[in-house]
């Protein structure tokens, strides 16, 4: 009886994977005219090379952050590598991006199989400094200080001191930033993890840049490269920032 129960669970998990793969193939056919990181990731994925696929899907999701198919494959890869929490987070992003799509239906089933809720809500107390809203955050597992919440900033930023202390390298690219002294070039980086009160985003594009006249406790901006992973509500009366993922 025990062997039959285990076999049944294994067949259920396999059916879930196959169902998700079929849905992806039907709903979002892969373009093969020109191989980019997403197409390369799919080839690695189909060949069972999940760690190589993960690198490609991270790059592909960064190139098209609002494309749910890329997030789906990223979530599936995390799941197959045994990283359930990371998979659950990305499945919820699929739910946010395309809540009525076949991918969303498959994402809900995947979350259920992982024992994860489809909706995750985190409330974070914040402080104010003048007109700025400050929230504490951990970067790559380390508490680094406060970030200024900035919904107008495309990228999250970290100071050069934080980048150096945590060993965060430049990804090789750069962006132009308008400062009081003129336009400067700042290096791009990829943060493995940003954690704001338990709301975690993996592989967050960021800029290494020192905020002018910021005290040592303020180490960067929390921009859209983090915030777009969540639905954001700022309640000034209660002093709480609510970050919600999934639905």
C-alpha positions in Angstrom: 0.0 0.0 0.0 2.8 2.4 0.8 4.5 1.8 -2.5 1.3 2.5 -4.3 0.7 5.8 -2.5 4.2 7.0 -3.3 3.8 5.9 -6.9 0.5 7.8 -7.1 2.1 11.0 -5.8 5.0 10.6 -8.2 2.6 10.2 -11.1 0.6 13.3 -10.0 3.8 15.4 -9.8 4.8 14.2 -13.3 1.4 14.9 -14.7 1.6 18.5 -13.3 5.0 19.0 -15.0 3.7 17.6 -18.3 0.5 19.6 -18.1 2.4 22.8 -17.5 4.7 22.1 -20.3 1.8 21.4 -22.7 0.1 24.6 -21.6 3.2 26.6 -22.3 3.7 25.1 -25.7 0.1 25.7 -26.7 -0.3 29.2 -25.2 3.1 30.6 -26.0 4.9 28.9 -28.9 8.6 29.5 -28.8 10.2 31.5 -31.5 13.2 29.8 -33.0 14.1 32.2 -35.7 16.8 33.8 -33.6 18.2 32.0 -30.5 18.5 34.4 -27.5 18.8 33.5 -23.8 15.2 32.4 -23.5 15.5 30.0 -26.5 18.8 28.7 -25.2 17.2 28.3 -21.7 14.4 26.2 -23.2 16.9 23.9 -25.0 18.8 23.4 -21.7 15.5 22.9 -19.9 14.2 20.3 -22.3 17.6 18.5 -22.1 17.4 18.3 -18.3 20.3 20.8 -17.8 18.4 22.8 -15.2 21.3 24.8 -13.7 22.3 26.0 -17.1 18.7 26.7 -18.0 18.4 28.8 -14.8 21.1 31.2 -15.8 19.5 31.7 -19.2 16.0 32.2 -17.8 17.2 34.7 -15.3 18.8 36.7 -18.1 15.7 36.3 -20.3 13.4 37.5 -17.5 15.6 40.5 -17.0 15.3 41.4 -20.7 11.5 41.1 -20.7 10.4 41.5 -17.1 6.6 41.6 -18.0 6.6 38.5 -20.1 4.8 35.7 -18.2 6.1 32.8 -20.2 9.7 33.5 -19.2 8.7 33.7 -15.6 6.9 30.4 -15.9 10.0 28.6 -17.2 12.0 30.3 -14.5 9.6 29.1 -11.8 9.6 25.6 -13.2 13.4 25.5 -13.2 13.6 26.6 -9.6 11.0 23.9 -8.7 12.9 21.1 -10.5 16.1 22.2 -8.8 14.4 21.8 -5.4 14.1 25.5 -4.5 10.4 25.6 -3.6 10.3 29.1 -2.0 12.0 30.7 -5.1 9.6 28.8 -7.4 6.6 29.9 -5.4 7.6 33.5 -5.6 8.0 33.4 -9.4 4.7 31.5 -9.8 3.0 34.3 -8.0 4.6 36.8 -10.4 3.0 34.8 -13.3 -0.4 35.2 -11.5 0.1 38.9 -11.3 1.1 39.3 -14.9 -1.5 37.1 -16.5 -4.2 36.2 -14.0 -6.7 34.8 -16.5 -4.2 32.9 -18.7 -3.7 29.1 -18.9 -0.2 29.8 -17.4 -2.0 31.3 -14.3 -4.1 28.1 -13.9 -1.0 26.0 -14.1 0.8 28.3 -11.6 -2.0 27.9 -9.1 -1.8 24.1 -9.4 2.0 24.3 -9.0 1.7 26.4 -5.9 -0.9 24.0 -4.5 1.5 21.0 -5.1 4.2 22.9 -3.2 1.9 23.7 -0.3 2.3 27.4 -0.9 -0.5 30.0 -0.9 -1.4 31.7 -4.1 -1.4 35.1 -2.3 1.4 36.2 -0.1 1.2 39.5 1.9 3.9 41.2 3.8 3.6 44.3 5.9 6.7 46.3 6.7 6.9 49.2 9.2 8.7 52.2 7.6 10.3 55.4 8.8 10.2 58.9 7.2 13.0 61.4 6.7 11.6 64.6 5.4 9.6 63.5 2.3 11.4 60.2 2.0 10.1 56.8 3.1 12.7 54.5 4.5 12.5 50.7 4.7 15.1 48.3 6.1 16.3 45.6 3.8 18.6 42.7 3.5 20.8 42.2 0.4 22.1 38.7 -0.4 21.2 37.6 3.1 22.9 40.5 4.9 21.3 43.4 6.8 22.8 46.5 5.1 20.7 49.4 6.2 17.7 51.5 4.9 16.6 52.1 1.4 14.6 55.1 0.2 11.3 53.9 -1.5 11.3 55.4 -5.0 8.5 54.4 -7.4 10.0 56.7 -10.0 13.4 54.9 -10.1 13.8 52.2 -12.8 16.5 50.5 -10.8 17.2 49.7 -7.2 20.5 51.1 -6.2 23.2 50.1 -3.7 26.1 52.1 -2.4 29.7 51.3 -3.4 30.4 50.5 0.2 27.6 47.9 0.3 28.7 46.4 -3.1 32.3 46.2 -2.0 31.4 44.7 1.5 29.2 42.0 0.0 31.4 41.3 -3.0 28.8 42.4 -5.5 30.5 42.7 -8.9 29.4 44.8 -11.8 27.6 42.9 -14.5 29.6 44.7 -17.2 27.0 47.1 -18.3 26.3 50.7 -17.2 23.5 53.3 -17.2 23.5 57.1 -17.4 22.3 58.8 -14.3 21.4 62.5 -14.0 22.9 64.0 -10.9 23.3 67.6 -9.6 26.8 67.5 -11.1 25.6 66.3 -14.5 25.1 63.0 -16.2 27.4 60.2 -15.0 27.8 56.5 -15.9 27.1 54.0 -13.1 27.8 50.3 -13.3 25.0 47.7 -13.4 24.9 44.7 -11.1 22.6 41.8 -10.3 21.6 41.3 -6.6 21.0 37.7 -5.8 18.3 38.5 -3.3 16.6 41.6 -1.8 14.5 41.0 1.3 12.2 43.7 2.7 10.6 42.4 5.8 10.2 38.9 4.4 9.1 40.0 0.9 11.9 38.5 -1.1 12.8 39.1 -4.7 15.6 37.1 -6.4 18.0 38.3 -9.1 17.2 42.0 -8.9 18.9 44.3 -11.4 20.5 47.2 -9.6 22.9 50.1 -10.1 26.0 50.7 -7.9 25.8 54.3 -6.9 26.3 56.5 -3.8 23.3 58.7 -3.0 24.5 62.3 -2.5 24.5 63.6 1.0 23.0 60.4 2.4 23.9 59.3 5.9 25.7 56.0 6.4 22.5 54.2 7.4 20.8 54.9 4.0 22.5 52.7 1.5 20.3 53.0 -1.7 17.0 53.3 -3.5 14.3 50.7 -3.6 13.2 51.1 -7.2 11.0 49.4 -9.7 13.4 46.5 -10.4 12.3 45.3 -6.9 8.8 46.9 -6.5 7.4 45.7 -9.8 7.5 42.1 -8.4 4.7 43.1 -5.9 1.5 45.1 -5.6 2.5 48.0 -3.3 0.4 49.9 -0.8 1.9 52.7 1.4 -0.3 53.6 4.3 1.1 56.8 5.8 -1.4 56.8 8.7 -0.4 53.4 10.0 3.3 53.6 8.9 3.0 50.3 7.0 4.2 49.3 3.6 2.3 46.4 2.2 3.9 44.2 -0.4 1.6 41.6 -2.0 2.4 38.9 -4.6 0.1 36.5 -6.4 -3.7 36.4 -6.3 
